[in-house]
Amino acid sequence: MWDFEKVVLTVGLVLSMTLDAPGAASSPVPFSVMSYNVENGGAQVDFNKTVEAIRKSGADVVGIQEAWGNTERLAREVGWQYFDPRQHIISRYPLREAPDSNGVYTLIEVQPGRFVAMANMHLPDEPYGPDLIRVGEEIAISWTNAPGNRYDYVRITPVGSKRLAWGEAIRLYTRGELDGSVKYNEANVRGNWLDWYKSDDGQWPLPAGQYDVKLMLDDGFTELAATTVKIQP
């Protein structure tokens, strides 16, 4: 029997950047920054899964929210030696304290003598982020600890309904990934089959309203995890 209580449906952000210092002799330095609310110190579901999510993200630097004293522990478990306990930032690159930062930001030394300033903050819960999506904007949906069945899927329907106004629910298949993500956008809107990603008239964009987003088991109707999003006009 699969432990459904450990399946988590989340939204995350990884931002890829390129540092390009002035001067012909300088070469760009690509790196990725992740903002990650680990919720209650990363142990709300499974601390090891929190560590695994950071590793799989490919991020070089992570700003942690709700670290609850586990900033150093997260860095060590990920395999990084650099962390800032005030900013709750962990990094594969060295972190330096700027003399005039007053604890507001920290410096990431991406190459010897080349720095990027980074601040990390926990945004307030109002207004609620998932309620700020606008009609026509992409929705990124992530999950962890799914069963890994080939036909597990993400289902999107209006709150309180099993159908959309024009027909069946939107299905976006997980392709059997235990931990992964899928995007509801114009390119992936159909998603009714594993290798079938084409636009379908009437399913893009979703009109304004509140929607259930559920991770479902193996092409059936058993709910593994759920959240809601509100799409604004």
Disulfide bonds with the S-S distance in Angstrom:
none
